[in-house]
Amino acid sequence: MVFDPIKRASAFVRVNPIGAIAGGVAGVMLMRRYTPMRGWLGLTIGVVGGAFGGAFAQSKLKAVSGSKKSANAAKS
């Protein structure tokens, strides 16, 4: 078990790159649309926060879909 939050977050991003990329793009778009923060700091916060959020969401979606598939396979 990894107890360091930085290592855990980087592992989420490393394992779920598609969600991290999509989340980074969405984070930048949301920062530009809904906050008055402009410049490199706003973009950095949007990219980093969105990448972690997107990777975490992809991880949870994989877990939910995998459990349904394995439950159906166990019944067959």
ABEGO torsion letter per residue (X at the ends): XBABAAAAAAAAAAABAAAAAAAAAAAAAAAAAABABBEAAAAAAAAAAAAAAAAAAAAAAAAAAAAAAAAAAAAX
